Amino acid sequence: MMKNIPQTLLMGLIFAASTATSMAYAQMSASASMGPSNPDMMRAHSAENAEKMKEHMAKHQAEMHDKLKITSAQESAWTSFTQAMIPTNMPERPQEKDIEKLSTPDRMTLALERMKQHEAFMQTRLKAVKSLYAILTPEQQKTFDESHNRMRKDMQERMAKQMDRDGK
């Protein structure tokens, strides 16, 4: 049973990251079709969302820090973990008009390159999770697992609701 916990955590994190990425792309597509067409306005809107995301992430990390009851001996591992969780600046997604000009193999190559970049980011996050998880007490690990499992389920529910709205 204990062997399955890290594997389950990894699968949950991978699912959450891929879900978040998919939702971000869906949201960007929806924003692009309904939102401002001016590229400067779109960048400002994106920067505003990024700022909100940073605030949400900081709040969540503070709550987790308190829930886990991080000790002073664990603080450096916690700091490393939170730093690794900060989203990196992924290269901008090409404009749809530029993608349409590519051949199918070139579009697939582009998609594969972006997937590799996301995988590298997930590997960085996984390493940070494993490092933190290794120094947590069994009680803290249980709290960590419960919290991230709840986040995964919440994400699934939000996606299902979004898909219902989009499908209607």
DRENTORFI-887788 format. One record per atom (N, C-alpha, C): atom name; x, y, z. Coordinates in steps of 0.2 Angstrom, whole numbers, always signed. Layout:
// DRENTORFI-887788
[CA,[X,Y,Z]]
...
***
This chain:
// DRENTORFI-887788
[N,[+4,-6,+0]]
[CA,[+0,+0,+0]]
[C,[+4,+6,+0]]
[N,[+10,+6,+4]]
[CA,[+14,+12,+5]]
[C,[+18,+14,-2]]
[N,[+19,+8,-6]]
[CA,[+23,+9,-12]]
[C,[+18,+13,-17]]
[N,[+12,+12,-16]]
[CA,[+7,+15,-21]]
[C,[+6,+22,-20]]
[N,[+7,+25,-14]]
[CA,[+6,+32,-12]]
[C,[+10,+36,-17]]
[N,[+17,+36,-17]]
[CA,[+21,+40,-22]]
[C,[+18,+40,-29]]
[N,[+17,+34,-31]]
[CA,[+14,+33,-38]]
[C,[+8,+36,-39]]
[N,[+3,+35,-34]]
[CA,[-3,+39,-35]]
[C,[-2,+46,-34]]
[N,[+2,+49,-30]]
[CA,[+3,+56,-30]]
[C,[+6,+58,-37]]
[N,[+11,+55,-39]]
[CA,[+13,+57,-46]]
[C,[+8,+57,-51]]
[N,[+4,+52,-51]]
[CA,[-2,+52,-56]]
[C,[-6,+57,-55]]
[N,[-8,+59,-49]]
[CA,[-12,+64,-48]]
[C,[-9,+71,-50]]
[N,[-3,+72,-48]]
[CA,[+0,+78,-50]]
[C,[+1,+79,-58]]
[N,[+2,+73,-61]]
[CA,[+2,+73,-69]]
[C,[-4,+75,-71]]
[N,[-10,+72,-69]]
[CA,[-16,+73,-71]]
[C,[-18,+81,-69]]
[N,[-16,+83,-63]]
[CA,[-18,+90,-62]]
[C,[-15,+95,-66]]
[N,[-8,+94,-68]]
[CA,[-5,+98,-72]]
[C,[-7,+98,-79]]
[N,[-9,+92,-82]]
[CA,[-11,+91,-89]]
[C,[-18,+94,-89]]
[N,[-22,+94,-84]]
[CA,[-29,+96,-83]]
[C,[-28,+104,-83]]
[N,[-24,+107,-79]]
[CA,[-23,+114,-79]]
[C,[-21,+117,-85]]
[N,[-16,+113,-89]]
[CA,[-14,+116,-95]]
[C,[-20,+116,-100]]
[N,[-24,+110,-100]]
[CA,[-29,+110,-105]]
[C,[-34,+115,-103]]
[N,[-36,+116,-97]]
[CA,[-40,+122,-95]]
[C,[-38,+128,-97]]
[N,[-31,+129,-96]]
[CA,[-28,+136,-98]]
[C,[-29,+137,-106]]
[N,[-28,+132,-110]]
[CA,[-28,+132,-117]]
[C,[-36,+134,-119]]
[N,[-40,+130,-115]]
[CA,[-47,+131,-117]]
[C,[-49,+138,-115]]
[N,[-47,+140,-109]]
[CA,[-49,+147,-107]]
[C,[-46,+152,-112]]
[N,[-39,+151,-114]]
[CA,[-36,+156,-119]]
[C,[-40,+156,-125]]
[N,[-42,+150,-128]]
[CA,[-46,+150,-134]]
[C,[-53,+153,-133]]
[N,[-56,+152,-128]]
[CA,[-63,+155,-127]]
[C,[-61,+163,-126]]
[N,[-56,+165,-123]]
[CA,[-55,+172,-122]]
[C,[-53,+175,-129]]
[N,[-49,+171,-133]]
[CA,[-48,+174,-139]]
[C,[-54,+175,-144]]
[N,[-58,+170,-143]]
[CA,[-64,+171,-147]]
[C,[-69,+176,-145]]
[N,[-70,+177,-138]]
[CA,[-75,+182,-136]]
[C,[-71,+188,-133]]
[N,[-65,+188,-132]]
[CA,[-62,+194,-129]]
[C,[-59,+199,-134]]
[N,[-55,+203,-131]]
[CA,[-52,+208,-136]]
[C,[-48,+205,-141]]
[N,[-48,+209,-147]]
[CA,[-44,+206,-152]]
[C,[-37,+210,-153]]
[N,[-37,+215,-149]]
[CA,[-30,+219,-149]]
[C,[-25,+215,-145]]
[N,[-19,+213,-148]]
[CA,[-14,+209,-145]]
[C,[-12,+212,-138]]
[N,[-11,+219,-138]]
[CA,[-9,+222,-132]]
[C,[-14,+221,-126]]
[N,[-21,+222,-128]]
[CA,[-26,+221,-123]]
[C,[-26,+213,-120]]
[N,[-24,+209,-125]]
[CA,[-24,+202,-123]]
[C,[-18,+201,-118]]
[N,[-13,+204,-120]]
[CA,[-7,+203,-115]]
[C,[-8,+206,-108]]
[N,[-12,+211,-108]]
[CA,[-13,+214,-102]]
[C,[-18,+210,-98]]
[N,[-23,+207,-101]]
[CA,[-28,+202,-98]]
[C,[-24,+196,-96]]
[N,[-20,+194,-99]]
[CA,[-16,+188,-97]]
[C,[-11,+189,-91]]
[N,[-8,+195,-91]]
[CA,[-4,+197,-85]]
[C,[-9,+198,-79]]
[N,[-15,+200,-80]]
[CA,[-19,+201,-74]]
[C,[-21,+194,-72]]
[N,[-22,+189,-76]]
[CA,[-24,+182,-74]]
[C,[-18,+179,-71]]
[N,[-12,+181,-73]]
[CA,[-6,+178,-70]]
[C,[-5,+181,-63]]
[N,[-6,+187,-62]]
[CA,[-6,+190,-55]]
[C,[-11,+187,-51]]
[N,[-17,+186,-53]]
[CA,[-22,+182,-49]]
[C,[-20,+175,-47]]
[N,[-17,+172,-52]]
[CA,[-15,+165,-51]]
[C,[-9,+165,-45]]
[N,[-4,+170,-46]]
[CA,[+1,+170,-41]]
[C,[-2,+171,-34]]
[N,[-7,+176,-33]]
[CA,[-10,+177,-27]]
[C,[-14,+171,-24]]
[N,[-17,+167,-28]]
[CA,[-21,+161,-26]]
[C,[-15,+156,-24]]
[N,[-10,+155,-28]]
[CA,[-5,+151,-26]]
[C,[-2,+152,-19]]
[N,[+0,+158,-18]]
[CA,[+3,+160,-12]]
[C,[-2,+159,-6]]
[N,[-8,+160,-7]]
[CA,[-13,+159,-2]]
[C,[-13,+151,+0]]
[N,[-14,+147,-6]]
[CA,[-14,+140,-5]]
[C,[-8,+137,-1]]
[N,[-2,+140,-3]]
[CA,[+4,+138,+0]]
[C,[+5,+140,+7]]
[N,[+2,+145,+9]]
[CA,[+2,+147,+16]]
[C,[-3,+143,+20]]
[N,[-9,+141,+17]]
[CA,[-13,+136,+20]]
[C,[-10,+130,+21]]
[N,[-7,+127,+16]]
[CA,[-3,+121,+16]]
[C,[+2,+121,+22]]
[N,[+6,+126,+22]]
[CA,[+11,+127,+27]]
[C,[+9,+126,+34]]
[N,[+3,+129,+35]]
[CA,[+0,+129,+42]]
[C,[-3,+122,+43]]
[N,[-7,+119,+38]]
[CA,[-10,+112,+38]]
[C,[-4,+107,+40]]
[N,[+1,+108,+36]]
[CA,[+7,+103,+37]]
[C,[+11,+104,+44]]
[N,[+10,+110,+47]]
[CA,[+14,+111,+53]]
[C,[+21,+110,+51]]
[N,[+24,+114,+46]]
[CA,[+31,+113,+44]]
[C,[+35,+116,+50]]
[N,[+40,+112,+52]]
[CA,[+44,+114,+57]]
[C,[+50,+118,+54]]
[N,[+54,+121,+59]]
[CA,[+60,+125,+57]]
[C,[+65,+120,+53]]
[N,[+65,+114,+55]]
[CA,[+70,+110,+51]]
[C,[+68,+108,+44]]
[N,[+61,+108,+43]]
[CA,[+58,+107,+37]]
[C,[+58,+113,+32]]
[N,[+59,+119,+35]]
[CA,[+58,+125,+31]]
[C,[+62,+126,+25]]
[N,[+68,+124,+25]]
[CA,[+72,+125,+18]]
[C,[+69,+120,+13]]
[N,[+67,+114,+15]]
[CA,[+64,+110,+10]]
[C,[+57,+112,+7]]
[N,[+53,+115,+12]]
[CA,[+47,+119,+10]]
[C,[+48,+124,+5]]
[N,[+53,+128,+7]]
[CA,[+55,+134,+2]]
[C,[+57,+132,-5]]
[N,[+61,+126,-5]]
[CA,[+63,+124,-11]]
[C,[+57,+121,-15]]
[N,[+52,+118,-12]]
[CA,[+46,+115,-15]]
[C,[+42,+121,-18]]
[N,[+41,+126,-14]]
[CA,[+37,+131,-16]]
[C,[+40,+135,-22]]
[N,[+46,+136,-22]]
[CA,[+50,+139,-28]]
[C,[+49,+135,-34]]
[N,[+49,+128,-33]]
[CA,[+49,+124,-39]]
[C,[+42,+124,-42]]
[N,[+37,+125,-38]]
[CA,[+30,+125,-40]]
[C,[+28,+132,-44]]
[N,[+32,+137,-44]]
[CA,[+31,+143,-47]]
[C,[+31,+141,-55]]
[N,[+25,+143,-58]]
[CA,[+25,+142,-65]]
[C,[+31,+145,-69]]
[N,[+34,+142,-73]]
[CA,[+39,+145,-77]]
[C,[+36,+148,-83]]
[N,[+40,+153,-86]]
[CA,[+37,+156,-92]]
[C,[+38,+151,-98]]
[N,[+33,+148,-100]]
[CA,[+33,+144,-106]]
[C,[+33,+148,-112]]
[N,[+36,+146,-117]]
[CA,[+36,+150,-124]]
[C,[+29,+151,-126]]
[N,[+28,+157,-128]]
[CA,[+21,+159,-130]]
[C,[+18,+154,-136]]
[N,[+12,+153,-135]]
[CA,[+9,+148,-140]]
[C,[+8,+152,-146]]
[N,[+10,+149,-152]]
[CA,[+10,+152,-158]]
[C,[+3,+154,-160]]
[N,[+2,+159,-164]]
[CA,[-4,+162,-166]]
[C,[-7,+156,-171]]
[N,[-14,+156,-170]]
[CA,[-18,+151,-174]]
[C,[-16,+152,-182]]
[N,[-16,+158,-184]]
[CA,[-15,+159,-191]]
[C,[-8,+157,-193]]
[N,[-3,+157,-189]]
[CA,[+4,+154,-190]]
[C,[+4,+146,-190]]
[N,[+0,+144,-186]]
[CA,[-1,+136,-185]]
[C,[-4,+134,-191]]
[N,[-9,+137,-194]]
[CA,[-13,+135,-200]]
[C,[-8,+135,-206]]
[N,[-3,+139,-206]]
[CA,[+2,+139,-212]]
[C,[+6,+132,-212]]
[N,[+7,+129,-206]]
[CA,[+11,+123,-206]]
[C,[+8,+117,-209]]
[N,[+12,+113,-211]]
[CA,[+10,+106,-213]]
[C,[+8,+102,-207]]
[N,[+4,+97,-208]]
[CA,[+2,+93,-203]]
[C,[+8,+90,-199]]
[N,[+13,+87,-202]]
[CA,[+19,+85,-198]]
[C,[+23,+90,-194]]
[N,[+23,+96,-197]]
[CA,[+26,+102,-193]]
[C,[+22,+104,-187]]
[N,[+15,+104,-188]]
[CA,[+10,+105,-182]]
[C,[+11,+100,-177]]
[N,[+12,+94,-179]]
[CA,[+13,+89,-174]]
[C,[+20,+89,-170]]
[N,[+25,+91,-174]]
[CA,[+31,+92,-171]]
[C,[+31,+98,-166]]
[N,[+28,+103,-168]]
[CA,[+27,+109,-163]]
[C,[+23,+107,-157]]
[N,[+18,+103,-158]]
[CA,[+14,+101,-152]]
[C,[+19,+96,-148]]
[N,[+22,+92,-151]]
[CA,[+27,+87,-147]]
[C,[+32,+91,-143]]
[N,[+35,+96,-146]]
[CA,[+40,+100,-143]]
[C,[+37,+104,-137]]
[N,[+31,+106,-137]]
[CA,[+27,+110,-132]]
[C,[+26,+104,-126]]
[N,[+24,+98,-128]]
[CA,[+23,+93,-123]]
[C,[+30,+91,-119]]
[N,[+35,+91,-123]]
[CA,[+42,+90,-120]]
[C,[+43,+95,-115]]
[N,[+42,+102,-117]]
[CA,[+43,+107,-112]]
[C,[+39,+106,-106]]
[N,[+32,+104,-107]]
[CA,[+28,+103,-101]]
[C,[+31,+97,-97]]
[N,[+33,+92,-100]]
[CA,[+36,+86,-96]]
[C,[+42,+88,-92]]
[N,[+46,+92,-95]]
[CA,[+52,+95,-91]]
[C,[+50,+99,-85]]
[N,[+45,+103,-86]]
[CA,[+42,+107,-80]]
[C,[+39,+102,-75]]
[N,[+36,+97,-77]]
[CA,[+33,+92,-72]]
[C,[+38,+88,-69]]
[N,[+44,+86,-72]]
[CA,[+49,+83,-69]]
[C,[+52,+87,-63]]
[N,[+53,+94,-65]]
[CA,[+55,+98,-60]]
[C,[+51,+98,-54]]
[N,[+44,+98,-55]]
[CA,[+39,+98,-49]]
[C,[+39,+92,-46]]
[N,[+40,+86,-49]]
[CA,[+40,+80,-46]]
[C,[+46,+79,-42]]
[N,[+52,+81,-44]]
[CA,[+58,+81,-40]]
[C,[+57,+85,-33]]
[N,[+54,+91,-34]]
[CA,[+52,+95,-28]]
[C,[+47,+92,-23]]
[N,[+42,+88,-26]]
[CA,[+37,+85,-22]]
[C,[+41,+79,-18]]
[N,[+45,+75,-22]]
[CA,[+48,+70,-19]]
[C,[+53,+72,-13]]
[N,[+56,+77,-14]]
[CA,[+61,+80,-9]]
[C,[+57,+82,-3]]
[N,[+52,+86,-4]]
[CA,[+48,+88,+2]]
[C,[+45,+82,+5]]
[N,[+42,+78,+2]]
[CA,[+38,+72,+4]]
[C,[+43,+67,+8]]
[N,[+49,+67,+6]]
[CA,[+54,+62,+10]]
[C,[+55,+65,+17]]
[N,[+55,+71,+18]]
[CA,[+56,+74,+25]]
[C,[+50,+75,+29]]
[N,[+44,+74,+26]]
[CA,[+38,+75,+30]]
[C,[+37,+68,+35]]
[N,[+34,+70,+40]]
[CA,[+32,+64,+45]]
[C,[+26,+60,+41]]
[N,[+25,+54,+44]]
[CA,[+19,+50,+41]]
[C,[+12,+54,+41]]
[N,[+11,+58,+47]]
[CA,[+5,+62,+48]]
[C,[+5,+68,+43]]
[N,[+11,+71,+42]]
[CA,[+11,+76,+37]]
[C,[+10,+74,+30]]
[N,[+13,+68,+28]]
[CA,[+12,+65,+22]]
[C,[+4,+63,+20]]
[N,[+1,+61,+25]]
[CA,[-6,+60,+25]]
[C,[-10,+66,+23]]
[N,[-8,+71,+27]]
[CA,[-11,+78,+26]]
[C,[-10,+80,+19]]
[N,[-4,+80,+17]]
[CA,[-2,+82,+10]]
[C,[-6,+78,+5]]
[N,[-6,+71,+5]]
[CA,[-10,+67,+1]]
[C,[-17,+69,+0]]
[N,[-20,+70,+6]]
[CA,[-27,+72,+6]]
[C,[-28,+78,+3]]
[N,[-24,+83,+4]]
[CA,[-25,+90,+1]]
[C,[-25,+89,-6]]
[N,[-19,+86,-9]]
[CA,[-18,+86,-16]]
[C,[-24,+81,-19]]
[N,[-26,+76,-16]]
[CA,[-31,+72,-19]]
[C,[-38,+76,-19]]
[N,[-39,+80,-14]]
[CA,[-45,+85,-15]]
[C,[-44,+90,-20]]
[N,[-38,+92,-21]]
[CA,[-37,+97,-27]]
[C,[-39,+94,-33]]
[N,[-36,+87,-34]]
[CA,[-37,+84,-40]]
[C,[-45,+83,-42]]
[N,[-49,+81,-36]]
[CA,[-56,+80,-37]]
[C,[-59,+86,-39]]
[N,[-57,+92,-36]]
[CA,[-60,+98,-37]]
[C,[-59,+100,-44]]
[N,[-53,+99,-47]]
[CA,[-51,+101,-54]]
[C,[-56,+96,-58]]
[N,[-57,+90,-57]]
[CA,[-61,+86,-61]]
[C,[-68,+89,-61]]
[N,[-71,+91,-56]]
[CA,[-77,+93,-55]]
[C,[-78,+100,-59]]
[N,[-73,+104,-59]]
[CA,[-73,+110,-62]]
[C,[-73,+109,-70]]
[N,[-69,+104,-72]]
[CA,[-68,+103,-79]]
[C,[-75,+100,-81]]
[N,[-78,+95,-78]]
[CA,[-84,+92,-80]]
[C,[-90,+98,-80]]
[N,[-90,+103,-76]]
[CA,[-95,+108,-76]]
[C,[-93,+112,-82]]
[N,[-87,+114,-84]]
[CA,[-85,+118,-89]]
[C,[-87,+114,-96]]
[N,[-86,+108,-96]]
[CA,[-88,+104,-102]]
[C,[-95,+104,-103]]
[N,[-99,+103,-98]]
[CA,[-106,+103,-98]]
[C,[-109,+110,-101]]
[N,[-106,+116,-98]]
[CA,[-107,+122,-101]]
[C,[-105,+123,-108]]
[N,[-100,+121,-110]]
[CA,[-97,+121,-117]]
[C,[-101,+117,-122]]
[N,[-104,+111,-119]]
[CA,[-108,+107,-123]]
[C,[-115,+109,-124]]
[N,[-117,+113,-120]]
[CA,[-124,+115,-121]]
[C,[-125,+121,-125]]
***
